[in-house]
Amino acid sequence: MVTPEEVIKRSLDPQSATISRDGLAKTLYSRLFDWLVDKINKSIGQDPNSKFLIGVLDIYGFESFKTNRYAPCFFEQFCINFTNEKLQQHFNQ
């Protein structure tokens, strides 16, 4: 990794590299999402008393249990997916 201050090199085994890669991707996604929401709020002059609102609902898609070895128990994931579908229906109305 290259930063303005230094070059960082680390040798990782495949599992550690995967964990690091996934952590970096999640952090980048989270920061980009927060930045985007902040930019939208500033562009509409977000006033606490304003009746104007842009809401962003980030719903993850369904997970494949055959390929996701970290998936929680089936019933728990079923409940999450069902709730996400109901929320999506509500916000689409």
N, C-alpha and C positions, 0 to 999 in steps of 0.2 A: 504494500500500500504506500502510495506517495502522498505526503502531506507537505504543506509549505515549510515545515521545520525539519522534516526528516523522511527517510525511506525506511519502511518497516518490512522486514522479511521474517517469516516464520514458517517452519516446516510443520505441517499438520498431517495426521493420518486421515484417511478418507472420511471417517465418521466425524471427526472434529472439524474438518473442512466444511462438511455439509452443515453442521450446526452453526458454524461461524457465518457461512453464506446465507443461511436462512435468517439468522439474527440480523444481519446487515440489511437484507431485503425488507424485513418487517420494520426495522427502524426507518429506512428510507421512505417506505410507504406511509408510515405514521406521520413523519415530519412533512411530507408532501401534502398529505390530507389536511393536516392542521394549517399549513401555509395557505392552501387553497381556500379553506373556510374563512381564515382571517382576511384574505384578500377580498373575498366576496362580501363579507361583513363591512369592511372598510369602504368598498365601492358603493354600497347602498347607504352609507352614512348611518351605520348601526346605532340607533338611539334606543336606550332602554325603554322609552315610552312609545316607540314606533309600533305601528300596527303592521308594518311590512316585515316579512320574514322569508328567508330562503333556508329551507331545511335540507340537510343531506343525510340520507339514511344509507349506511354502508352495510349491506347484507351479503355475507359470504354465500357462495353457491353450495350445492350439495357435494358431499364428499364420497369418494369411491372407497368402500371398505376393503376391496381387494388390493388396492395400491397404497392405502394409507395405513401403515403399521402403527401409527400413533393415535389412531381413532379411538374415542371413548367407546363405552359399551353401546351396542346397537340401539337399545331403547332410548338412551339419553340423546344420541344423535338424531333419532327419529323425532323426538320432542323438539329439539332445536330446529330441525328442518321444517316441521309443521308450524311452529311459531313464526319462523321467518316467512313462510308462505302467507300466513294470516296477516302479518304486518304489511307485507307487500300488497296484498289485496286491499287492505285498509287505506294505504297511502295512494293507491291507484284510483280510488273512488273520488 
